[in-house]
Amino acid sequence: MVYPHLSRAPIVEGLIDIQVKPRVDFSVENLSPLVEKLKPSYPTVRDIRHYRAELKYDVNQPASSSIDAKHVGYRFERQSPPFVILARGDVFTVSRLRPYDTWEHLIAEARLQWALYCEVCKPETVARIATRFINRIDLSIDALDFDDYLAAPANIPTGFPQMINHFLTRIVIPDKDSGSNVAIGQALEAPNAETKTVPVILDIDVFKDVDLSIESEEIWTLLTRMRDLKNRAFFNSLTPKALELFR
């Protein structure tokens, strides 16, 4: 289906995420060559670490605590155009930040860097594929009625004041044709007193568990179908009045 072009699309971040089954002998040190391969185009490199805190109590011993920081991967960043890559032994993610450009550029960048990731990490198979888009919709506080902008706003039970300080909703819908799931999240954040606006976050995540070769073209075919599902979810989550804000 063809959807209208939005010249001021509210996308804060659009990403492609591929989860893999690592090879048996993989360790985080195997990611080091990827740093050298990506650094010319992604000059900012940061470690990804998982932290675990432990607090022990024993009636016969003083309490003890420990914090364990485990290096699990790397975060690569560049400013122009604004892309971020997350690389771990089990996950490869490419994100396009605001200002978002086009799907074609996002998937082209993902394919290019995926080839480098596979060359270095040599994962066994692809286990999960996803594309996720986070949108921020700033609405004027004056005489705000969420029904004017959201196709499925949060409902207030009868007997309560028809006012909302915050809401958070998430639904997951199966798509029988592709075997994917579409998760649609909506959240109301704190208002901005200076601009007299309140942001609504529309978070659309399309994902599917798979068992594919790392060279399979089906990865990219599925992602393209997922993009269509993402568009369907986005345009059907907003009213015509909301869409006019982004033309």
N, C-alpha and C positions, 0 to 999 in steps of 0.2 A: 504494500500500500504506500502511496505517495503522501507525505505529510508536508505542511507548509514550512517554508524556510523562516527561521527566526533570526533576524540580524543581531539581536541582543539576547541570545539564549542565556538562561540563568545558571549555566553549568559552572560549578565551582571546581569539580574534579570529575574526569572521566577516565576509567581504567580498564585494563585487561589483565586478568589474573589466571595463571596456569599453575596448578598444583601437580607435583610429580611424585613418583616413587623413586627415591634416591637409590643409586647403586649400593650394594652391600658394604663396600669398603669406603664409602664417602665420609669425609670429615670436612669441617669448615675450612681447613687449610687448603683444600682443593679449590676453593674459590679465589685464591690469591691471583692466579693469572687473569681472572676476569677484571680485576682492578686495573691492571696494566692495559688491557684491551679497551676498556671503557673510558679511562681517564682523559684521553685526548678530547672526547666529545662530552664527557660528564666530569668536569674538573673537581667538583665537590664530592668527597667520599667520606662517609661516616660508618662506623661500626653499628650493627644491630646487636643488641645484647638483651638477653632475658635475665631478669632478676628474680631470685627466690629468697624470701626471708623466713627464718625459722626461729621460733622462741620455745625454749624447753623449760618445763617446770618439774621439779622433783621435791617432795616433802622433806627429803633428807639432804638436799643439795641446793646451793644458790641457783637462782634462775640464770640461764645462759641464752645468748642469741647469736645468730650468724646470718650473714647476707652473702649469697652466692651470685656472681655475675658471669653469665656464660655467653661467649661470643658465638652468634649463630649465623651471621651474614653481613651484608653491606647495603647501604643506602647510597645511591648515586643521584646527583642533582645537576641540572644545568638551568640557566636563566633564560636563554633565548635560543629556540622556543622553550617555554617552561615545562620540562619533563622531569619525572622522578622514576627511578628504577629501584625496586627492592629485590635482592637476590639472596636466597637461602638454599639450603640443600633440598628442601621440599617445596619451595614456592618461588615463582618468578612473576613479578608484577610490574607493569608499565603504566604510569599515570600521566595524563596531560592535565596541567593545572590551568587556572584562569589566566589569560583569556583563552578559552577553548577554541580550537580551530575546526577541524573536520574529523569525522570518523576515519576517512581514508588515510589521513596523516597519522592518526593514532595506531591503526592496525598495521600500517607500513613500518612504523617505528618498532612496534612489538615484534613483528616478524624478523626485522633486522637484528635486534638485540637478542631475541630468542635463539637465533642460530649461534651466536657467540656463547650464550649460556649453555646450550647443549654441547657445544664443542669442548667447553671447559669442564662441565659437571658430569656429562654423560649419564643422565638419569635413565632409569630402566623404562618407565612408561609414563604417560600422562594420566592422572587420576581424576582431575576435576578441572573444569573450564568455567570462567565467569567473566561477565562484564558488568561494571557498576558505574552509575552516574549519580552524583550528588548535586542537587540544584538548590539554590537559595533564592527565595521569592520574597522581596521586600514589599510589604503592603502598608498603605497609609493607615494610621491608627484612627483617623477621623471617620466616624460612622462606619466602622469596619464590620462587615458581615461575611464570615467565612464561606457561606453558601454562595456568595457572588464569585468566588475564585476557585473553590475546591469542589470537585465532583462528589467526593465522599468525606466531608469534614467530620470532626469529632462531634458527637451528639451529647447534649446535656439532658439528663433525666428530668422528667416533669417534676415540678415542685422546688426546683433550684433556680437561682438567678441566672438569666441567660447571658453570663459573662464567663470568659475563660482566661486564666492566667498562664496556663501551660497545657499542652496535650502531647501525647506520644502514641502513635498507632503503627502497627506492622501486620500486614497480611501476606501470606505466601500462597500463590496460585499455581497449580500445575498446568503445563501446556502439553496436551497429549500429542500434538503433531511432532514436536521436537524432542519431547522427553525432558524439557527444561523446567525449572521452577522460576517464577517471577515473584520476588519479594518487594513489596511497596511499603515504604516507611514514610510517615509524616510526623513532623515535630514542630511545635511552636517554641521559639526561643525568646529571650528577654527583649523587650522593646528598646529602641534607640531614642532617647529623649531629644537628642539634637536634631535628628532627621524626622522625628515623629512617625517612624515606621516600625513595623514589627516583622521579623523574618520568619518565614515558614520554610523548613527544610523538606524537600521531596527527594527521597533516597530510593533509587531503583536498582535492584541487584538481580541479575539473571544468571543462573548457574545450573550446572549439570555434572553429575558424576559420570566418568567415562573410563574406558580402558583402551588407550590408543598408543600407537607408536609415536615417538617424539618427532618423527619425520612425516607423520600423517597429515595430508591436506585437509582431512576432516576437521582438524582443530580450527582452521580458519573458516571453513564452511559453516561450522556450528556457531562460531562467534558472529558471523554475519547475520545468521538467523536470530541470534540472541539480540543483536542490535535492533532488528525489526521489532522484537518483543518489547525491548526497552522503549522504543518510540511509541508503540501502541499504549504502553502503560503511562508514559508521560502525557501524551496528548489527551488520553481519556481520563486522566486524573485532574485536569484543569478545565475550567469553563472558558468559553470564548472571551469573556471579559478579562480573564487572567492572561490568556495568550496575547491579547492586544498590548500588554505591557512590554512584550519582547519583540515586537515587529519593528 
